[in-house]
Amino acid sequence: MYAVIKTGGKQYRVPSGEKVKVEQLAADVGSQITIDTVLMVADGDKVSIGKPLVKGAKVEATIVNHGRGDKVRVFKMRRRKQSSKTQGHRQNFTEIQVDSISA
């Protein structure tokens, strides 16, 4: 069983019982969260697609930890101007453990 949820402006396919890294959530480690923005729920051949959300569906999850992703290098260069600029960025994330999916 899996669901497609929307959090942090992105959509994630979350199978039941697995860990998923999502955009940073404002909650403590070990706390339970409920995600109500469920776009689709699939259980074998039975698929429920929302318009835009599935009514009554929710995903229960536990926050495992917070962290930062790998560094992304941004390099900009203006040709023939001897001008270049290097920047780095590390995106924050929250790792969640999906406990249950209810339709």
C-alpha positions in Angstrom: 0.0 0.0 0.0 1.3 3.5 -0.9 0.1 7.0 -1.1 1.1 10.2 -2.9 1.2 13.1 -0.5 2.0 16.8 -0.9 4.2 18.6 1.6 6.6 21.5 1.3 5.4 22.3 -2.2 6.5 18.9 -3.5 4.8 15.5 -4.1 6.1 12.3 -2.6 5.2 8.6 -3.1 5.3 7.2 0.4 5.0 3.4 0.9 3.6 2.2 4.2 6.3 1.3 6.7 9.2 3.0 4.9 11.4 6.1 5.6 11.2 9.1 3.3 13.1 12.4 3.3 10.8 15.4 2.8 11.2 19.1 3.1 11.9 20.4 6.6 8.9 20.2 9.0 8.5 22.2 12.2 8.2 19.4 14.7 10.3 17.6 17.2 12.1 14.3 16.6 10.0 11.4 17.8 6.7 13.2 17.5 3.7 11.9 15.5 2.4 13.9 12.6 -0.7 13.6 10.4 -0.6 14.6 6.7 -4.0 15.3 5.3 -3.0 16.4 1.8 -3.2 13.0 0.1 -3.5 13.1 -3.6 -3.7 9.4 -4.3 -4.0 6.1 -2.4 -3.2 2.7 -3.9 -3.8 -0.7 -2.3 -3.0 -3.4 -4.8 -5.4 -3.0 -7.8 -7.7 -0.6 -5.9 -6.6 3.0 -6.6 -8.3 6.2 -5.3 -7.4 9.4 -7.1 -8.5 12.7 -5.5 -9.9 15.8 -7.2 -7.6 17.3 -6.0 -7.5 15.5 -2.6 -8.8 12.1 -1.5 -11.6 12.8 1.0 -11.0 11.3 4.4 -7.5 10.0 3.6 -4.6 10.6 5.9 -1.0 9.5 6.5 0.3 8.9 10.0 4.1 9.3 10.3 6.8 9.6 13.0 9.7 12.1 12.6 12.9 10.2 12.7 15.5 13.0 12.4 16.3 16.4 10.9 19.4 16.9 8.7 21.0 18.7 5.8 21.5 17.3 2.3 24.7 17.1 0.2 26.3 20.4 -0.8 25.4 21.6 -4.3 28.0 23.8 -6.0 26.7 26.8 -8.0 29.3 28.2 -10.4 28.6 31.3 -12.5 31.1 32.6 -15.1 31.0 35.6 -17.4 33.1 34.8 -20.5 35.8 37.3 -21.5 35.2 39.4 -18.3 37.5 37.5 -15.9 34.5 37.3 -13.6 33.3 34.2 -11.8 31.4 33.4 -8.7 31.1 30.2 -6.7 28.3 29.5 -4.2 27.3 26.4 -2.2 23.9 25.3 -0.8 22.7 22.6 1.5 19.0 22.0 1.7 17.4 21.1 5.1 15.3 17.9 5.3 13.2 15.9 7.7 13.2 12.1 7.6 9.9 10.5 8.4 8.8 6.9 9.1 5.4 6.2 7.5 3.3 4.3 10.1 -0.1 3.9 8.5 -2.1 5.0 5.5 -5.8 5.2 5.8 -8.3 5.9 3.1 
